[in-house]
């Protein structure tokens, strides 16, 4: 893990800093991690809701608490003598959108048709591609053309709940994790021990205020249990929301100057998985190929129909679903314990995590009540 994992720009994050019992608000200046925690601005939520988040982070008084090279190295060393980065959000809801790329749409249909059996996936992939061809590649979800394709697929007997949210009028929006439950850079990410077919999902996640303004972005790993979700859509919560199953980081990068939402829309998100068995998986997700705009996904999440008074972070989905064989021909990809997962793009840096069982990852014990009590005790609220 390297200081090169950190992007330029106005960065906002959280860290445990020696001498403090509660998370501190931090930024990066001149190669240093800088603590900018202040009364009334002691949470990422308060900064995001201030209406001047980027200006505040750029100009706030602060104290250098460590060189970034050492901080990044400490992500794997785990020393209490150096700052340790945390997930860069705190009180925001953790939401996610699914089936937002054609490739991931195909893989979700395969999951459903295979009923959680990855040995059937390759044959199903060929059968379904023969049926739908390239019909989906240019479709606008909810359009008349999309509804005609839907009718044709129903007639062919391959209509699916995933095709419904992939090309139908309504986006899939779900709760990825509970407030304060996500992990950050260098942490372990968790797989439920019942799963035998699972994968990382490299994504961009947007920082959205309570009024629906999109003010920044970060990288995310929406860890997915393909066999569990494939058995039934009603198991989505079990497939998606487990201890350490949501990762975000390394920092939020706030929109300012040339770095805007348009930058995110053109981003290439790279994934690399390195196993202790020598296996290497690489892939990319091109945000320009997303089938629903980020703005439309935010509008589907937050509005008159649903409010989020502390704002939210929204995973935008991925086009990359790994199918590279790992343990033999036709067996496809699944994680093994110890896999190092790296998700990166130049404008947002690199998010690195190590795969473990959710039952073996550090338990989630620090919630909203703990944070608020600690901040009140420190006279920071």
Phi, psi and omega per residue, in radians:
X1 nan 2.334 -2.875
X2 -2.330 2.708 3.044
X3 -1.068 -0.363 3.081
X4 -1.179 -0.198 3.101
X5 -1.303 -0.144 -3.070
X6 -1.726 2.231 3.134
X7 -1.407 3.033 2.977
X8 -1.471 -3.117 3.072
X9 1.791 -3.006 3.138
X10 -1.525 1.882 -3.002
X11 -1.905 2.409 -3.131
X12 -2.284 2.290 -3.124
X13 -2.727 -2.993 3.129
X14 -2.324 2.625 3.135
X15 -2.671 2.648 2.885
X16 -1.516 2.194 -3.052
X17 -2.050 2.321 3.124
X18 -0.917 2.370 -3.128
X19 1.708 -0.118 -3.131
X20 -2.218 2.505 -3.135
X21 -1.622 -0.111 -3.081
X22 -2.256 2.787 -3.130
X23 -1.049 2.515 3.099
X24 -1.917 2.618 3.083
X25 -1.517 2.253 -3.019
X26 -2.338 2.802 2.989
X27 -2.445 -3.104 3.136
X28 -2.136 2.223 3.095
X29 -2.421 2.180 3.058
X30 0.881 0.770 3.080
X31 1.347 0.135 -3.133
X32 -2.024 2.511 2.949
X33 -1.425 2.181 -3.015
X34 -2.063 2.207 3.116
X35 -1.473 2.027 -3.129
X36 -2.012 0.348 3.127
X37 -1.031 2.316 -3.123
X38 -2.585 2.715 3.097
X39 -1.001 2.259 -3.113
X40 1.456 -0.246 3.087
X41 -2.311 0.817 -3.052
X42 -1.748 0.062 3.059
X43 -2.303 2.682 3.036
X44 -1.097 -0.601 3.104
X45 -1.013 -0.819 -3.106
X46 -1.141 -0.681 3.111
X47 -1.150 -0.781 -3.131
X48 -1.098 -0.629 -3.084
X49 -1.487 -0.019 -3.053
X50 -1.272 -0.327 -3.066
X51 1.465 -0.048 -3.135
X52 -2.539 0.782 -3.005
X53 -1.025 -0.903 -3.082
X54 -1.097 -0.759 3.125
X55 -1.078 -0.752 -3.139
X56 -1.065 -0.847 -3.099
X57 -1.121 -0.646 -3.112
X58 -1.222 -0.558 -2.982
X59 -1.970 -0.156 -3.042
X60 -1.108 2.430 3.030
X61 -1.053 2.546 -3.113
X62 -2.722 3.039 -3.125
X63 -2.278 2.168 3.099
X64 -1.128 2.281 -3.095
X65 -2.097 0.042 3.088
X66 2.887 2.606 3.038
X67 -1.250 2.455 -3.056
X68 -1.090 -0.572 3.132
X69 -1.033 -0.762 3.130
X70 -1.241 -0.656 3.128
X71 -1.104 -0.760 -3.121
X72 -1.177 -0.705 3.119
X73 -1.127 -0.540 -3.107
X74 -1.246 -0.225 3.098
X75 -1.036 -0.605 3.118
X76 -1.714 -0.484 -3.126
X77 -1.311 -0.660 3.059
X78 1.261 0.522 3.132
X79 -1.342 2.429 3.073
X80 -1.389 -0.073 -3.123
X81 -1.533 -0.126 3.130
X82 -2.218 2.714 3.069
X83 -1.052 2.619 3.110
X84 -2.248 2.144 -3.106
X85 -1.175 2.511 3.068
X86 -2.027 3.036 2.951
X87 -0.919 2.369 -3.008
X88 -1.379 0.023 3.051
X89 -1.962 2.849 3.062
X90 -2.261 -1.320 -3.004
X91 -1.546 0.003 3.128
X92 -1.259 2.539 2.984
X93 -1.165 2.610 -3.122
X94 -1.915 1.766 -3.076
X95 -1.981 2.815 -3.141
X96 -2.572 2.624 3.046
X97 -1.988 2.491 -3.097
X98 -2.150 2.832 3.073
X99 0.966 0.865 -3.115
X100 -1.788 -0.003 3.072
X101 -2.255 2.584 -3.109
X102 -1.039 -0.731 -3.110
X103 -1.100 -0.794 3.135
X104 -1.175 -0.533 3.078
X105 -1.052 -0.836 3.123
X106 -1.018 -0.773 -3.101
X107 -1.174 -0.600 3.099
X108 -1.173 -0.678 3.080
X109 -1.076 -0.727 3.122
X110 -1.096 -0.761 3.102
X111 -0.956 -0.802 -3.095
X112 -1.154 -0.811 -3.093
X113 -1.180 -0.568 -3.126
X114 -1.370 -0.224 -3.134
X115 0.935 0.716 3.063
X116 1.474 0.046 -3.118
X117 -1.755 1.786 -3.059
X118 -1.229 -0.241 3.106
X119 -1.212 -0.361 3.126
X120 -1.578 -0.134 -2.936
X121 -1.099 -0.767 -3.045
X122 -1.117 -0.764 3.123
X123 -1.123 -0.718 3.128
X124 -1.145 -0.632 -3.138
X125 -1.027 -0.805 3.126
X126 -1.138 -0.733 -3.131
X127 -1.098 -0.776 -3.081
X128 -1.234 -0.675 3.093
X129 -1.082 -0.664 3.096
X130 -1.075 -0.606 -3.108
X131 -1.333 -0.787 -3.020
X132 -1.694 -0.314 -3.140
X133 0.921 -2.294 3.130
X134 -1.849 0.344 -3.087
X135 -0.954 -0.591 -3.001
X136 -1.497 -0.255 -2.922
X137 -1.156 -0.529 -3.094
X138 -1.929 0.159 -3.041
X139 -1.345 2.431 2.971
X140 -1.633 2.080 -3.097
X141 -0.943 2.339 3.113
X142 1.479 -0.104 -3.103
X143 -1.327 2.915 3.093
X144 -1.023 -0.711 3.139
X145 -1.103 -0.685 3.123
X146 -1.130 -0.667 3.142
X147 -1.189 -0.535 3.068
X148 -1.193 -0.700 3.079
X149 -1.120 -0.717 3.101
X150 -0.990 -0.816 -3.139
X151 -1.067 -0.707 -3.140
X152 -1.156 -0.692 -3.126
X153 -1.227 -0.616 3.054
X154 -1.072 -0.751 3.140
X155 -1.106 -0.612 -3.137
X156 -1.390 -0.144 3.085
X157 1.457 0.310 -3.135
X158 -2.096 0.335 3.084
X159 -1.146 2.563 -2.985
X160 -2.527 2.696 3.029
X161 -1.047 -0.522 3.137
X162 -1.304 -0.629 3.034
X163 -1.134 -0.599 3.120
X164 -1.047 -0.821 -3.128
X165 -1.455 -0.292 3.119
X166 -1.371 -0.690 -3.101
X167 -2.169 -0.058 3.122
X168 -1.380 -3.096 -3.038
X169 -1.292 -0.375 -3.020
X170 -1.965 2.269 3.099
X171 -1.314 2.684 3.009
X172 -1.485 2.065 3.076
X173 -2.201 2.234 -3.128
X174 -2.460 2.878 3.081
X175 -1.488 2.011 -3.115
X176 -1.340 -0.665 -3.119
X177 -2.819 2.994 -3.134
X178 -1.486 2.774 3.117
X179 -0.969 2.285 3.111
X180 1.354 0.148 -3.065
X181 -1.659 -0.251 -3.057
X182 -1.290 2.650 3.086
X183 -1.822 2.935 -3.044
X184 -2.100 -2.807 -3.089
X185 -1.007 2.271 3.066
X186 1.477 -0.178 -3.099
X187 -1.361 2.883 2.984
X188 -1.356 2.498 2.993
X189 -1.913 2.548 -2.927
X190 -1.894 2.451 2.990
X191 -1.928 2.313 3.040
X192 -1.085 2.338 -3.037
X193 -1.127 -0.224 3.111
X194 -1.351 -0.266 -3.000
X195 -1.444 2.433 3.042
X196 -2.108 -0.033 3.141
X197 -2.484 1.903 -3.012
X198 -2.680 2.935 -3.104
X199 -2.828 2.820 2.994
X200 -1.378 2.736 3.004
X201 -2.247 1.783 -3.115
X202 -1.334 2.144 -3.010
X203 -2.492 2.798 2.868
X204 -1.612 2.443 3.054
X205 -2.121 2.315 -3.100
X206 -1.652 2.498 2.997
X207 -1.628 2.081 -3.025
X208 -2.146 2.325 3.137
X209 -1.432 3.044 -3.135
X210 -1.129 -0.371 3.119
X211 -1.630 0.062 3.101
X212 1.574 0.094 3.100
X213 -1.329 2.334 3.098
X214 -1.648 1.961 -2.968
X215 -2.021 -0.035 -3.137
X216 -3.116 -3.085 -3.087
X217 -2.698 2.817 3.045
X218 -2.609 3.121 3.081
X219 -1.691 2.660 3.140
X220 -2.525 2.654 2.991
X221 -2.045 1.882 3.125
X222 -1.588 1.324 -3.057
X223 -0.927 2.319 -2.993
X224 -2.276 2.370 3.035
X225 -1.734 1.754 -2.998
X226 -1.205 -0.633 -3.124
X227 -1.219 -0.654 -3.116
X228 -1.218 -0.863 3.123
X229 -1.124 -0.621 -3.118
X230 -1.147 -0.489 3.130
X231 -1.188 -0.633 3.141
X232 -2.935 2.404 3.064
X233 -1.102 -0.407 3.128
X234 -1.245 -0.152 3.075
X235 -1.695 0.246 -3.111
X236 -0.977 -0.758 3.140
X237 -1.041 -0.710 3.123
X238 -1.215 -0.581 -3.138
X239 -1.315 -0.491 -2.967
X240 -1.907 -0.587 -2.957
X241 -1.980 1.617 3.095
X242 -2.363 2.959 3.120
X243 -0.956 2.180 3.075
X244 1.125 0.443 -3.114
X245 -1.591 -0.071 3.086
X246 -2.102 2.126 3.140
X247 -2.098 2.436 3.112
X248 -2.465 2.554 3.065
X249 2.549 -2.946 0.039
X250 -1.283 -0.560 3.096
X251 -2.352 2.767 2.818
X252 -1.311 2.330 2.979
X253 -1.867 2.092 -3.071
X254 -1.464 2.508 3.141
X255 -1.191 2.231 3.077
X256 -2.893 2.464 3.123
X257 1.091 -2.269 -3.073
X258 -1.349 -0.218 3.127
X259 -1.575 1.904 -3.035
X260 -2.376 -3.116 3.057
X261 -1.076 -0.554 3.098
X262 -1.101 -0.585 3.059
X263 -1.062 -0.778 -3.133
X264 -1.102 -0.674 -3.101
X265 -1.120 -0.325 -3.139
X266 -1.873 0.112 -3.033
X267 -1.240 2.549 2.979
X268 -1.854 2.042 -3.103
X269 -1.726 2.092 -3.105
X270 -1.731 2.502 3.082
X271 -2.160 2.392 3.012
X272 -2.412 2.218 3.072
X273 -2.035 2.172 3.107
X274 -2.070 2.090 -3.108
X275 -1.688 2.740 3.056
X276 -1.169 -0.252 3.096
X277 -1.524 0.090 -3.124
X278 1.544 -0.098 3.136
X279 -1.222 2.405 3.075
X280 -2.262 2.274 3.084
X281 -2.135 2.313 3.082
X282 -2.289 2.582 3.105
X283 -2.900 3.032 -3.131
X284 -2.429 2.672 3.031
X285 -2.223 2.122 -3.064
X286 -1.744 1.948 -3.081
X287 -1.092 -0.397 3.133
X288 -1.163 -0.287 -3.119
X289 -1.682 0.126 3.127
X290 -1.125 2.450 -3.049
X291 -1.565 -0.309 3.035
X292 -2.131 2.363 -3.087
X293 -1.183 2.634 3.044
X294 -0.951 -0.689 3.131
X295 -1.076 -0.709 -3.130
X296 -1.207 -0.571 3.111
X297 -1.223 -0.678 3.056
X298 -1.114 -0.750 -3.136
X299 -1.120 -0.558 3.096
X300 -1.266 -0.345 -3.092
X301 -1.615 -0.789 -2.976
X302 -2.230 2.351 3.122
X303 2.958 -2.706 3.135
X304 -1.118 -0.427 -3.125
X305 -1.407 -0.337 -3.095
X306 -2.809 2.201 -3.137
X307 -1.918 2.637 3.077
X308 -2.314 1.592 -3.015
X309 -1.118 -0.340 3.080
X310 -1.837 0.218 -3.118
X311 1.332 -3.034 -3.101
X312 -2.727 2.876 2.910
X313 -2.042 2.401 -3.037
X314 -2.185 1.975 2.978
X315 -1.180 2.374 -3.030
X316 -1.673 -0.026 -3.116
X317 1.622 2.969 -3.093
X318 -2.383 2.640 3.031
X319 -1.655 -0.112 -3.019
X320 -1.763 2.053 3.011
X321 -2.157 1.924 -3.002
X322 -1.170 2.316 3.111
X323 -2.215 0.032 -3.128
X324 -1.091 2.274 -3.140
X325 -1.125 2.362 -3.126
X326 -1.917 -0.789 -3.033
X327 -1.979 0.374 3.135
X328 2.401 2.813 -3.100
X329 -0.991 2.301 3.051
X330 1.381 0.030 -3.101
X331 -1.606 -0.172 3.069
X332 1.171 -2.871 -3.101
X333 -1.909 2.431 2.857
X334 -2.592 2.724 -3.134
X335 -1.182 2.710 2.879
X336 -2.178 2.633 -3.132
X337 -1.049 2.417 -3.106
X338 1.652 -0.155 3.060
X339 -0.951 2.370 3.025
X340 -1.760 2.065 -3.084
X341 -1.871 2.142 3.111
X342 -2.104 2.232 3.111
X343 -2.112 2.247 -3.000
X344 -2.612 2.696 2.922
X345 -2.766 2.504 -3.001
X346 -0.954 -0.626 -3.060
X347 -1.386 -0.274 -3.114
X348 -2.115 -0.078 3.097
X349 1.553 -2.576 -3.081
X350 -2.370 2.286 3.054
X351 -1.868 2.110 -3.100
X352 -2.130 2.336 3.114
X353 -2.487 2.824 3.124
X354 -2.044 2.335 -3.048
X355 -1.424 2.333 3.032
X356 -2.529 3.088 2.999
X357 -1.309 2.529 3.121
X358 -1.065 -0.470 3.117
X359 -1.360 -0.227 3.138
X360 -1.872 -0.272 3.057
X361 -1.181 2.731 3.069
X362 -0.942 2.290 -3.110
X363 -1.157 2.626 3.105
X364 -1.432 1.919 -3.068
X365 -2.166 -0.165 -3.068
X366 -1.931 1.821 -3.079
X367 -1.936 -2.921 -3.081
X368 -1.042 -0.759 -3.111
X369 -1.085 -0.673 3.130
X370 -1.144 -0.768 3.139
X371 -1.064 -0.841 -3.085
X372 -1.136 -0.686 3.093
X373 -1.109 -0.749 -3.138
X374 -1.130 -0.728 3.139
X375 -1.180 -0.651 3.087
X376 -1.142 -0.736 3.124
X377 -1.088 -0.586 3.133
X378 -1.518 0.063 -3.141
X379 1.037 0.727 -3.110
X380 -1.882 -0.114 -3.129
X381 -1.510 nan nan
